[in-house]
Each structure stands twice: as C-alpha cells, then as structure tokens.
Amino acid sequence: MLFGGHMDWVRLFLKRWSDTSGRSERREYIAAVGSMIAAILVGMVPFIGVFAIVALIVFIIPLWTVTIRRWHDLNLPGFLVLVGVLIPGVNVIAAIFLCILPGTRGDNNYGAEPGLPSDYLGKI
C-alpha cells in the first residue's frame, strides 16, 4: 500500500481533468505535479521519449485545471495560472508556493473545503 494513497489523488486529478470550479487541496496538486515529473523522467530514458511527449499532452490540461483549483483553495483567482505561463521561471516558484501553503479553512469564495478522493470518486 506504499503508493495506494498517492494513486487515489492521481485518479482524482485525472477524473476532474476539465473542472476549473471548486477547490483542490495540496495532496491532489502534489500528486498532479509528481505525475508530470515522473512522466518526464521516464521520457528521458532512451527510446521512450515518445512517452514523455504523450504524457505532456495528456497531463497539460488536467495540470492547469488542478492549478486553478489550487489557487481557489487559497481563496485567490484561478487566472493566476497565467502568471506561470506568461512569465518563465515564475511557474516553478508558484508551484512550490502551491505545494507548501495550506488552503483556506472552511468555505471560501470558491466553495467548500476540499475533501478526500473518496468524496469525489466514491468507494475506493
């Protein structure tokens, strides 16, 4: 069960791939970023580079939407995702910022406090 909890968060971020409403907590965001990094690292292995390209294409929209929801969890507007897109280098600082800061306790302008993956995925 070493990766069991992590995989639930990955499934959640992939299931909500097009959902920009609501909030996502740190674990979901970290699972999304970790999955992207793992795909890139696997893609660096010779003869598997195509996998990295496919993974980037598959993960780019879900990564943007989970980033928007993570900004919402901090009670900030989701359009801040554009900061990372428009200003090179700032995206790394923003990603670290989103991984470290806890979300708003209770309800905020973007909805209720996010729950566990089982709240969205049903029985896991």
Secondary structure, DSSP 4 states (H G I P E B T S, - for coil): -TTHHHHHHHHHHHHTTT--SS---HHHHHHHHHHHHHHHHHHTSTT-HHHHHHHHHHHHHHHHHHHHHHHHHTT--GGGHHHHHHSTTHHHHHHHHHHHSPPPSS-BTTBSPP--HHHHH---
